Amino acid sequence: MSISEPRQARLHRTTSETDITLSLSLDGHGTAQLTSGIGFFDHMLTALAKHGGLDLELDVKGDLHIDGHHTVEDVGIVLGQAFRQAVGDKRGIERFGHALVPLDEALCEAVIDISGRPYLAWNVTFPREKIGEMDTELFEEFFRAFAMSAHVALHLTCKAGTNAHHIAESAFKAFARAVRMAVSVDPRARNAIPSTKGVL
């Protein structure tokens, strides 16, 4: 995919646990239309779209009568697949992105490499088990599913924080800014693949 082409994707994935329709544009205006069924998760995905410069539409029907695990993990899978499709062959992009974002006492760092090699390093802990109706352990599941499906290396680290809401929001905003940097067009690249191997 040339960087002159629209960098977007639309996917529909159905399993016995979830039914997900997702639309993603990497060159958006930060708009989000979301119905995951989990209020705080929608709040975090809205922050991701806004600070990542992404347009994101998401409709999920999940087995929330069981818990939120399948919904959150499967959204990570579909978002990662859409991201991988939208970024194409990675021609002309910066490839690497990093951000350190505070939210009051919380401070989280995200570093991403759109490398074609999936990996998640997760160093974030929460002082309580739930934020609203969302289990805090599901954030790691979301980011792992995204990294594996998007084929990116992602490091997320919480450097400070005592408020669970602030930590989560700081992590998502840092991730958003790192993504925004990594997918941005490198004016010096001239549509080249950002790797000495010539392929990613």
N, C-alpha and C positions, 0 to 999 in steps of 0.2 A: 504494500500500500504506500503510495506517494504521500508526502506530507501536504500536498496540494489537494488531496482528496478528503472528503468528510471523514473524520475519525470518530466513528460512532458504531453502535451495535444494538441490536434488539434480539432478545432471547426469550424463549418460553421453555420451562422445564417442569415436568410433572412426575411425581413419584407417589407412592402410597402415603407419604407423610406431608408433602407440600406441593402446591401448585403456584409457580412463580412466573410472572411476566416482568421483564426488566428492559428498560431502554436507557442507554448511556451515550453521552457525547462528551468527548475529552475537550472540545473547544466550545464550551457552553458559557452560560452567564451565572452559574451558581444556583440554578433553580432546582427545586425538588418537589415531586408529588409522590407521597409515600403512604402506603397502607400495609404495614407489616403485621399489625395486630398487637405490637408491643410498643407502647408509647415512648419509653426512653430510647429504644433502639431507633425509632423514627427520628427522634431528636438528634441522635448522634449521626445518623446518615444525612440529615439535613445540614448539619455542620460540615460534614465531609464534602457535600456538593458545593456549599457556599464557599468554603475556604480552598477547595481544590479547583474551583472554576469549572465544575462539571455540571451538566444537566442530567438529572437522574429521575427516572420514573420507575416506580416499583409497586406492584400489586401482588400480595402474598395471601394465600389461603393455606394456613398451616394447622397442624394438630396441637393447638395451644391448650386443648383440654388435657393433654398429657403434660407438657411443659414447653418452654421456649427453645429447647436445644435444636430440634430439627429445623425450625424456622430460621434461627440465627445462622446456623452452620450452612444451610442450603442457600441462603441469601449470599453468604460469602463465596460459595462455589459459583453461583450464577454471575455475581458481580465480577469475580476473577475471570471467568470465561469471557464475559463481555469486554472487560478491560483488555485482555489478550487479543481479542478480535479487533477492537478499535485501534489499538496501537500498531497493528499490522506487523511489518517486517522490521520496525523500529528505525527505519531510515530517517536520518536527519534530526533525531531527538537528542536531548542532553543525556539521557539514560540514567544518570545518577541524580538523586535528590536527597536533601536532608533538611530538617527543621527542628528547632528547639522552641517550644511554645509554652508560655506560662498561663495559668489561670489562678489568680490569687496565690495561694500557698503551693499549688501544684505546678510541677514542671516536668514535661515529658519530651522525649527526643525520638524522632523517627528518621531512619535512614533506609533508602530503597535503591536497589539496583535492578533495572529491567533487563535482566541478564539471560533469561531463558532457563535458569537453574533455580527451582523453587526451594525456599528455605525461610523459616521463621525463627528468629531469636526473640524470646519474650521475657522481659524482665520488668513486669508490672504486677504489683500486688495491691489489693484493695482492703480497706479496714473493715468492710462489712460484706455480707454475702449477697445482698440485693440492693438495687437502686430502682425504686418504684417496683414494678413487677418483673424486672429483669435480673436474672442471676449474674453476678459479676464474673463468674468463671466462664461465661459464654463469650466474653470479649476475646479471650485467647482463641476460642474455637472459630470465631468469625475471622480473625486476622490470619489464622493458620489456613483456613479454607480458601481465603482470598489469595494468599501467597502461593499455595499449591496449584490453584487453578489458573492464576495469572502468570505463573512461571517467573516470579520475581523473588529476589532475596530481600527480606524485610527484617529490620531490627527495630524493636520498640522498647524503650527504657523509661521507667519513671525515676526521675532523679530526686523528686521531693513531692510531698503531698500527704495530707491527713484526711481530706474530705473525698469520699468515693466518687461523688458526682463530678467534682473538679478534676480528679485524676482521669476519669474516663473521657471527659470533654477535652482536656489537654492532650490526651493521646490521639484522639480522633482528629483534632485540629492540626497537630504535628504531622500526622499521617497525610492529611489533606494537602498541606503545604509542601511536603516532600514529593508527593505524587505530582503536584502542579509543576514543580521544578523539573522533575525527571521527564515528563512528557512534553515539556516546552521545546520549541524548535531552536536548534543551535544554528545561528546565521552563518557560522564558519563551516558547517558540516557539508553544505552543498548536496544534500540528499544522500549522504554517505551513511553506511552502517557504522555505529559508534563502537567498533571493536577491531582489534588488530587481526582477529581471525577472519573478518569480513562477513561474519554471520552471527546472529544471536538467536 
